[in-house]
Amino acid sequence: SRYRGIDEKLDVITWFWEVLESFSNDERIQFLRFVSGRTRLPANPADISQRFQIMMSDRGPEGLPTAQTCFFQLKLPIYSSKEMLAEKLRYAISNCRSIDMDNYMLARNADNDHLSDEEVII
């Protein structure tokens, strides 16, 4: 793992790894999908094109973590407790159904299918 703009000695980083370790296999799959867009890692570690990155989020301590799947990157707010981190991370990985806006664009295009060319909003 690589840490960018965040000290790996912070409590929130220790808590993150403890929470991830406590996850069920299904939650780990959801987490991996959240940060990479994949449900499993390659069998050969040499086939992993990027190292996992953790960055500090500019969201406040009540914000949700975000991810950039193209960069295998997690942006983590500085939470006040391990329990808060676990709650927010579980919520994010459980409720994120669109990866890099793919589902948003598909839904948007489906909504626009019934409009005439003059009515389509771009």
Buried (B, 14 or more C-beta within 10 A) or exposed (E): EEBEEBEEEBEBBEBBEEBBEEBEEEBBBBBBBBBBBEEEEEEEEEEEEEEBBBBBBEBEBEBBBBBBBEBBBBBBBBBEEBEBBBBBBBEBBEEBEEBEEEEEEEEEEEEBEEEEEEEEEE
